[in-house]
Amino acid sequence: MERGTYYLYGTTDKNCWTGPFVGFDVYQSSDLEEWVEPHPAFRPSEDFWADQNFWAPEVFRYGDRYYMFASFKKEGVARGTQILAAAHPHGPFVPHSSGPVTPRDWECLDGTLFVDDDNTPWMVFCHEWVQVSDGEILAVPLNPELTSAVDQPQLLFRASEAPWSRPIVRNGKKHFVTDGPFLWKTKNGELVMLWSSMGTQGYAMGIARSTTGSILGPWVQDPKPIYEQDGGHGMMFRTFDGRLILTFHTPNNTPDERPIFLELNEDLSVKV
């Protein structure tokens, strides 16, 4: 949201698993109800390193520019989050980091930006269950230019630590999913994280809370998800009139995913 306009980013692809993979579009609205036709926010150049799974674009204003954290993959190359940049929230976004900022030999996705009280930028991201079985959420500090990591990633928690998370079974083995981390400071100064996994009713979204207020935690999991009816990968923001809004996609069924907006109370419960 910027200058009276809300911006909504998403993949262009009719099927985000099999493609064809085109890029990301941005929608604009003044009221979260009526949205203008999409505008191309990112289209890869012919020499762009990835050609699959253009996923999870998140855009942040940092300094005087706008940065998109998005996930990409290529056959034989690990999925990772790369940082793109633009002078305006509608783009065009171009590669800013040199390839993924996540470890090159890890299968990763859903990187998000968090700037701590010391103005250190961090990327929080998922190390995928497809590689580690019990999906992980990690944090890595970035340089001030947002072009690279400056240290090793640090583990924040694993998916199975949440009481509400349920495993998926592949080839007779149980795996736990981590998706979509997003950090938020509440009005009382508490640092919380939205993140998604599988629950009793399908895709679900829970809340983890830092007991120290630091990005490095320790993190404790709310016993029940904030949303459990087949939706997740959320973000929070305040409207121009000060309301706290949760947005995420539901249902978790390609190509039917759509964004929804729910108003929250300050204790992060959904208003009814």
Long-range contacts (C-beta under 8 A, 24 or more apart in sequence): 1-237, 1-239, 1-240, 2-61, 2-89, 4-30, 4-240, 5-29, 5-30, 5-89, 6-30, 6-32, 7-59, 7-89, 7-90, 8-35, 8-259, 9-41, 9-57, 9-58, 9-59, 9-68, 10-57, 10-259, 11-54, 11-55, 11-57, 12-38, 12-40, 12-54, 13-54, 14-255, 15-254, 15-255, 16-53, 16-54, 16-55, 16-254, 17-53, 17-254, 19-52, 21-51, 21-52, 21-53, 21-54, 22-54, 23-54, 24-54, 24-57, 24-68, 24-70, 24-93, 26-89, 26-90, 26-91, 28-90, 32-239, 32-245, 32-261, 39-90, 39-91, 40-91, 40-92, 41-68, 41-86, 41-90, 41-91, 41-92, 41-93, 42-68, 42-70, 42-84, 42-91, 42-92, 42-93, 42-94, 43-92, 48-95, 49-74, 49-77, 49-99, 50-74, 50-77, 50-82, 51-75, 53-79, 55-109, 55-110, 56-109, 56-110, 56-180, 56-233, 58-111, 58-112, 58-113, 58-182, 58-235, 59-89, 59-93, 60-113, 61-89, 62-113, 62-115, 62-121, 62-146, 66-93, 67-96, 67-113, 67-146, 68-93, 69-111, 69-112, 69-113, 69-123, 70-111, 71-108, 71-109, 71-110, 71-111, 72-100, 78-104, 78-105, 78-106, 78-107, 78-108, 79-107, 79-108, 79-109, 79-128, 80-104, 80-106, 80-108, 80-109, 81-108, 81-109, 81-110, 81-111, 81-123, 81-125, 83-111, 83-146, 83-147, 85-146, 96-146, 96-147, 97-146, 97-147, 97-148, 98-147, 98-148, 101-140, 101-142, 101-148, 101-149, 102-140, 102-153, 103-153, 106-131, 107-131, 109-179, 110-179, 110-180, 110-181, 110-233, 112-181, 112-182, 112-183, 113-146, 114-139, 114-183, 114-215, 116-214, 116-215, 121-146, 122-215, 123-149, 124-156, 124-181, 124-183, 124-193, 124-215, 125-153, 125-181, 126-178, 126-179, 126-180, 126-181, 127-153, 127-178, 128-178, 129-159, 129-168, 129-175, 129-176, 129-177, 129-178, 130-175, 133-173, 133-174, 133-175, 133-176, 134-158, 134-159, 134-160, 134-175, 134-176, 135-159, 135-175, 135-176, 135-177, 135-178, 135-179, 135-197, 136-178, 137-178, 137-181, 137-193, 137-195, 139-215, 139-216, 154-216, 156-193, 156-208, 156-215, 156-216, 156-217, 156-219, 157-208, 157-217, 157-219, 157-221, 159-197, 161-221, 162-197, 162-206, 162-208, 162-221, 162-222, 163-221, 163-223, 163-224, 164-197, 164-199, 164-200, 164-204, 164-206, 164-221, 164-222, 164-223, 164-224, 164-225, 164-228, 165-197, 165-198, 165-199, 165-204, 165-206, 166-197, 166-198, 166-199, 166-200, 167-198, 168-198, 179-232, 179-233, 180-205, 180-232, 180-233, 180-234, 180-248, 182-234, 182-235, 182-236, 183-215, 184-236, 186-266, 186-268, 187-266, 189-213, 191-215, 192-268, 193-219, 194-226, 194-234, 194-235, 194-236, 194-246, 196-232, 196-233, 196-234, 196-248, 197-232, 199-225, 199-228, 200-228, 201-228, 201-229, 201-230, 202-228, 202-229, 202-230, 202-251, 202-252, 203-230, 203-231, 203-232, 203-250, 203-251, 203-252, 204-228, 204-230, 204-231, 204-232, 205-231, 205-232, 205-233, 205-234, 205-248, 207-268, 226-268, 226-269, 226-270, 227-262, 227-270, 231-260, 236-264, 246-270
